[in-house]
Amino acid sequence: MGNAEPKEIESPQHVHVLPKVPSTDFVFVAEYHVSIDGIELIPRPTGDPLDPVNFSRWEKKVTLGIVMFMYFLFTYLTTTTVPSFPLLQEQYSLSYAQVNWTVAIPALGLAIGPLFWSSVADIYGRRIVLIVGTLIAFLATIGSAVATNYSKYMASRFFQGWGVSPAATVGLAVINDLFFEHERGQKVGLWVLAIDTGLLIGPLVGGFMSLVSQQWVAWLTAILFGMLLLLEVFFLPETLYPRKYMLSQLAGNENGPEKSAIKCTKQLPFLNLQKVPGINHPKPLDAALCFWKLWSFPNAIVIVFSYCFAWYWWILSVITYLPAAYPNYKPQTQGLLFLGLILGTMASEIVCSGALGDAIMLKFAKANGGVRLAECRLWLIYPAVIISAVGLILWGISVDKGYHWIVGQVAFFLFAAGVQVGNTTVVAYIVDCYPQHVMSVVTFYSVLLNLSAFVNPFFITPWVDKVGYTWTFSGQALISLAVIIPVTIFAHKFGAVWRAKRGDPSWTGAEHS
């Protein structure tokens, strides 16, 4: 076989070309040192064509697209049933509070799932976990379509969430495997865009599908999971790479790259059921143990907990109460009213969010002697939470006062735009804080995010019934402002100090161990 073609590394300012790497039937490692404006590349790259950061642009884009599709369905399945609430109430003889719980139960599955799947993905690889999870979600969705009673329906909804839950932790691990740190903000922004648009497009599509029946809302979701399963089986590569082991092959070898006896990434079996070689494998329960250990790391606790329980969970309040706020509209029209949320989410990601966060990080890194400081990402939170709060207050007033529906759309646009920026910023920040513990910190984030979504439907109904829309959603806005702004100020001022005093977690991600 001939020499492998050089690969290009994209950056905002330059394109760096990797040196040609000898290619035979074995894996060769040839470390190279390049930087972006004097800033070191992270992760530390190799010249190995099997290294995921060296995959072709086409492979990276396809893989990112598959991961985003799964993360889209992660929330799509939760909210697509909202416009068919009246049909579900009639079918199973439910109150509005009970039908609201049909959104909470899959969120519980989404919260619990990462505690199991994350360790498995660090043992057997990303690909097999995503395929098996999608298969479970596919079968559970069919179960929800044919469920004959409320208990069976709720059980199916739980396993839908549990099956698709690897999209959160394993999905982001795939992105971390594929891209350098300076590319991460934009890619994480696209990934977060997938979950936020799934959350909002679900009710839009569900409104039209409910014209056929509530069962067809589920059947369409099953079709989408079937499409995802085919894409994963035929186009998703393995990205768990034994980087530390491969780099260790260079030690003491001054005469060129050294032959490796292990197989990795594309060389693994089509459906790999063996432990990925060259990795220090965690135990199956390690993800759950690491989740509890992370409660002692202030950077993770302060930012993630405040975002999930003082900001993000209000989006479930808006989504689940939109049908009740506009009871005179047909389900398909109610679905169209989610367009304001969708447009706000997409506009914020296109205009700023991930790419702007990367630009801010690069600017401050240049001014700081080439050293990146994770807290530089947090500047975007201030305008984002203010915009979200304005949107919540405006929507609550518009419903109680009976304003034209376009006022509600403007409110939705503002609220969703802020949430999208906040979500992207929070995820990028915790990954920047602990780059060698991506699976652990994202598991922590995902569990808390979905626990907030699980809890929300249980308290929003009595809150709205007691004080109405204006004071409910104004109260939510005030809570967000009163918590998020002071917390972010403290994180800006003391975040680096917290990390220095607490240190890094004692464990590392599988790819770094």
N, C-alpha and C positions, 0 to 999 in steps of 0.2 A: 504494500500500500504506500502511497505517496505522502508527502507532507500535508498536514492539515492546513486549511486556509486560515489566515489571520482573522481574528474577530475584532469588531469595533466596540469600544466602550463609550457610551454617550455621556455627555456632561453639558451643562448650560453654556460653557465657553469653548470647550475643545472636544475633539474626537481623538481618543488614544487607540493605537493599534497594537494588539498583542503580538509578541514575537511568534514566528512559526514554530510549531511544536511537532516533533517526530511522532508519527502515528503507526503503531503496529497492532498486533492482536492483543497486546497488553496495554495497560494504562501507564502513561508516563507523566511525570510531574516536573514542571519547569516554572519555578517561582519567578515573578517579575515585579518590579517596583515602579509604579506610576502614581502620580498624584494629580489632584485638580487644584491648580493655583497654590501649590505647596501644601495642600491638605491631604493627608494619607487616606487611601481607599480602605473602606471597611465594608464587608469582611476582607481579610487578607487574601488576595487572590492567588491562583495558581495558573499555570499554562495548560492545564489538563482540559481537553475538549469535553470531558465528562463532568467537569465542574459546572453546576447550574448557572453561575454568573457568566460562563462562556457559551451558553446555549445561543443559538441564532436569534436574531430579533423576532423572526416569525414564530419560533417555538415559544419564546417568552410571551409574546402577545397572545397566542392561542391559549397558553397555560393560564395567564392572567384572566383571559376572558372566561375560561371554564370555572375558575375559582370565583369570579364575580357572579356568574350565573347561579352557582350554588348559594352564594351569600344573598343574592336577590331572592331566591326561593325560601331562604331562611326566615324572612319576615313576610314574604308574599303569602305563604300558607296560613300565617297567623291572622291576617286582616282581610283576606279575600272573601271571607264569609260574612263580614260585617253588614253589607247591604241586604243579605238574606236572613238577617236576624228575625224579622217577622215570620218568615216561612219556617225557620227552625223553632220559633216559639209555638207555632201552630202544630208542627209535626210532633214535637216532644212535650207539649203542654208546659211551657216554661214561662217564668217571669222575666222581666228585662234584666234583673240582676243575674239570674241563672244563665241566660243566653250570653251575657257579658263574660261569664266564666269560661266560655268556650274559646275565648281569646287568651285567657290567663293560663289554661292548662298546657297548650303547646309551648308557651313561654317558660313554664316550669321544666319541660323536657329540654328546651334550649339551654336552660341554666345548669341542669344536672349533667347533661351529656358531656361537656368538655372535661369534667373531672375524670371521666373514664377514657374518652377517645384520645386525649392528648398524650398520655404515656404510651398507649398502643401505637400511635403514629411515630413515636421516637424509638420504638422497638422494631416494628415491621415496615415502616415507611409511610409516607404521606398518601401515596396512590391507593393502596389497598384499603386504607381507612376511609377515604373519600368515596370509593366505589361501594363498599359495604354499607356505609351510612346512607348513601343515596338509595340503595336497594331497600333498606328498611323503611325509609321515608316513602318510597314509591308504594310498597305494599300496605303501609299504614294509611296512606291516602285513599287507596282503593277500599280499605276497611271503613273509612269514614263515609264513603259514598254509599255503602250498602248497609250501614249500621241500622238496626231495627229499633234500638232504644237509646235513651240518653247516656246510660252507662257505657255501652259499647262505643258510642260516638266519642265520648270523652276519653276513653282508653286509646282509641285510634288517634285522636288529636295529640295526646301525650307522646305517642311513639313517632308521630310525624316530626315533632320538635326534637325528640331524642336522636332520631336518625339523621336529620339535617344539621345537627349542632356542630359537627366537625368543621363546617364552613367557617366558623368564627376563629377557632384557635389553629387548626391545621391549615386552613386557608391562608391565614396571615403568615404562618410559618413557611408556606410555599413561596409567598411574596418575598419574605426575608431571605430565603434560599436563592432566589433568582436575581435580586437587585442589590446594588450597592447602597450604602447609607445615604449618599447624596441624591439618590433617585427615590428614596423611600417615601418622602412626603407626598409626592404626586401619585405614586402607585397606591399608597394607603388611602389617599383621597378618592381614587377611583373605586377602591374596594368598599369604602364606607358609603360612597354614592350608591353602590349596588344594594346594600342593606336598607338604606333610607328610601330609595325608589321602590324597592320591593314592598316595603311597609305601606307605601302610598298608592302604587299602581295596583296592588292587590284589590282594594275596594273598588277602584275604577273598573277593572275587568270583572270583578265579582258582581257588580251592579248589573252589567249586561247579561252575564251568564245566568243570573237569577231569573231572568225573563223565561228561560227554559225550565229550570228547577234548581232547588238548592243542591240536589245531587250532582248536577252538571258543573256546579262551581268546583266540587271536589274532583270530578272526572277530568276537567281541564288541568287542574293541578297535577293529577297523576300523569297526564300526557307530558307535561313539562318536565316532571321528574324522569320519565322514560327517556326523553330527549337528552337530558343531562347525563343519565347513566351511559348512554351510547357514546357521548362525547368523552366522558372519563375513560371508558374502556379502551377506546381507539386513539385518543389524542393526548391524554394526560400523562406526562412522563413522571418518573420518580425523581424527586428533588432533594431527598435527604442525603447529604454528602458528607463523608468522613473527613472534614477539612483538616482537623488537627492531625489525624493519622497521616493523611497525604502530605501535609507540609513537613511532618517529621521524617519522611523519606529523604528529605533534602539534607538532613543533618550529617555533616562529615562527608558529603558527596560533592566534591569540587570538580568532577569530571563530566558533569552533565546529569540529565534526569535519570532517576532510578526506576527500575521495573517494579510494579506493584502486583502482588499476588492476589489481591482481592478484587471483587467485582462491585461496581457501584452504579447508581442512577440508571442509565439506559442499558447497562449490561445485565441488570437483574431480570428474573423471569417475568413473563407477561403479567401473571398474577402471583406476586411474590408472597409466599406464606412462611418464609424463613426470616430470622432476624437479619437486619441489614448489617453486613460485616464492617469492621473498622470503627464501630460506634460503641461507646460506653452506655449500654442500655439501661434505662431506668426500670424500676419495678412497676407492675401495673397500677399500684395505688399511689405512686409518687406524685402524680399530678394533683391529687386531692391533698396530700400532705404539704406540697409546696404552696397550694392555695392558702392553707391555714398559716404557714410560715410567713407569707407575704404581708400578713396583717401587722408585722413588726417593721415594715419598711414604709416610712412616712410619705415618700414621693408617690408610691402606688396608692396608698390609702387615701390621702388627702384629695388628690385630683380625681381619681376614679370614683370614689364613694360620693363626693360632692356632685360630680357630673351626673351620675346615675340617679341619685335620690333627691336632687334639688333642681334638675333641669330636664334630663332626657325623658323621664317617665311621664311628663305632661303630654308628650305626643300621643300616648295611649289614651289620655283623657279626651283629646281632640278627636281622635279616630273613632273611638267607641261611642262618642256622644254626637257625632255628626248626624246620624240618622234621626236621633231624637230631637235635634235642634231644627231639622227641616222635615217635619213629619208630613207635610203636604206634597212633597215631591216623591215621584216614583223612584224605585231602587236604582234604575239606570241613571236617572238625573242626580240622585245623591252621589253615585259613583263619579260623575263628572265634576262634582264640587271638590273632589280631591285634587283637581288640576292645579289649584293655587299652591298646594303643598309640594306637588311634583315639580312645578316650574321653579319654586323657590329653592328647592334642593339642588336641581341641576344648574341653575344660574349661579349659585354660590360656589359650586365646585368648579365651574368653567372660569369664573371671574377671579376667584382667589383660592381659598382653602388650601389644598395640598401643595400646589405649585407655588403659591405665595409663601407658604410656610417654609418650603425649601429655599426660596430666594432670601427670606429673612435670615434663615440659619446661615446661609453662605455669606451674606453681608456681615453679620456679626462675627463669624469665624475669621474672616479676613482682618477685621479690626482687632481680633483677639489673638493674633499671631498664629492663625491656622487651627486654633483649638475650638471645637464645637461645644457649645453649652446648651443642654437640652431646654433650659428655661426660656431661651430665645423664641421657642415656638409658641409660648403662652401669650404673646402680645395679641394674637388674633381673638382670644377668648373675650376680651373686654367689649369690643363692638358687637361680637356675636351674641352675647347674653343680653345686651341692651336691645338689640333688634328683636330677639325672640320674645322678650318681655312685652315690648310694644305690641307685637302680634297677638299675644295671648289676651292682653287687656282689650284691644280693639275687637277681637272676635267675641269675647264675652258680652261686651256692650252691644255689639251689632245684633246678637241673637235676642237679648232681652228687649231691645228697642225696636226690633223688627225692621232693621235697616235692609236696604237692597242687598241681594246676594253678592254683588261685586265687592262690597265692603268686607265681607267675610273672606273673599278670595285674596284681597290685598293683605288682610291679617294673616291668612295661611302662608302666603308668600314670605312675609317677614319672619314668621315663626320658624318655618322650615329652613330658610336660608341660614338663620343663626344656629339651629341645631346641627345642620350639616357641617358648618365650620367648626363648631365645638367638638363634634364627634371625631372628625379627622385630626384635630389638634391634640385631643386627649390621647388617642391611640398612638400617634407619632411621638408624643412626648414620653409616654411610658416605655416605648420601645427604644427611644434614644437614651433614656435613663439606664436601662438594663439590656443592652444589645445582645448579650450572650445568654439571656434568659427570656427570649421572645415568647416561647410556648407558655411559660409559667405566668408572665405578666398579662398576656392576652387571655389566658384562662381566667385569671383573676378579674379582668375587665368584663369578659363575656358572662361569667356567672353573676356578677353584680348587676350588669345591664339588664339581663333577662329576669333576674329576681325582681327588679324594679317594675318590669313590664308585667310580671306575674301578680304582684301585689296591687298595682294600680286599679284594676277593675273592681276590686273588693271595696274600695273606699270612695271611688268617684261618684257612684250612684247616690248614696246618702248625702254627700256633700252638695251636689247639684240640687237634689230635692229640698234640702234645708235652706240654702241661701240664694239659689238661682245661678245663672250663667255668669253674670257680671262679677259678683264677688268671688265665685269659685275660681274663675280663670284670672282675675286680677290678683287674688291671693296667691295663686301659683306663680304669677309673674314676680310678685314682690318677694316670695321665698327665693326664687332664682337669683334675683339681684342681691338680696341680703346675704346669701350664702356664697355664690360663685365669685363675686368681685373681691370680697375680703380674702377668701381662700386663695385666689389667684395671686393677689398681692403678696401674701405670705409665701406662696410657692416661688414667686419671682425673687423674693428677697432671701429666702432661706433654703431653697431647693438644693442648691449645690452644697450647702453646709450639711443638710440632712444626709445627703449621699456620702459625703466625706466621713461623717461621724458613724453612720450605720454600716457603711461599706457595702460591697456587693453580696448578693446571696451566696451561700457556701456551695451551692450546686451550680452546674452550667447546663446549657442546652445540649442535646445529644450530639449535634453537629460540631460543637466546640469542645467536646470531652473525649 
